[in-house]
Amino acid sequence: MIGTFTLIAALLIPSTQEKVNFSPRFETGRSSTYTFEFGGKTNQGDVLAKAEILITFGDKKDTKTSAVVTTKSMSMTMNGQEQSSSLPGDLSVTLDEHGVPESASLQGSGGMVLIPMVFAYLPNKELAPGDTFDIAWKTESLSYKGLGTFEGLEDLSGKKLPKLKVKSRLEPSEGDAGDLDLHIWYDPQLGQVAKLEGTAKVGNDSFNFTYTRKS
């Protein structure tokens, strides 16, 4: 009888093995390549932007990691017409304990490179399915706040990965704020975000975007 109750309890009570440690891990001298696609409708028409970036990880100090972000390619169209844009130079950043740059701006082509990295915010702690976490990131000109939930495992390209659901708000000191709904797949073996996809609403404009680890 005791054995039966033990078996029932094991089935009903979540196992600690279901927990996932959502901590970013960056190895000095290694790099990751991500692609970013952003599209939507604005009051000026349809916009589509694409970029590929290389993030090279440097030295670590306490919970912070230095990194250099190199833009490999970038393109943008408005109503199907290609817009001229120059690649930003290498950007030196410091990644915090959540794996995101300590500083970023919406201004210029550099914003298109760094802001997706901010959205790839990890809780930096162990979560069980259903657990929530707060997002609080801020600079002098920009804040990103929200609430995330660990939804459990979900298939991504044939591999079951932990998935986070996030409702957040990006608010600049000047200009309209954006409300976002995101899904983030985390690779525990790698210690990095495998994919992020989401939608954003800024005033009357709406956008969708993906941020995907390529290698």
Disulfide bonds with the S-S distance in Angstrom:
none
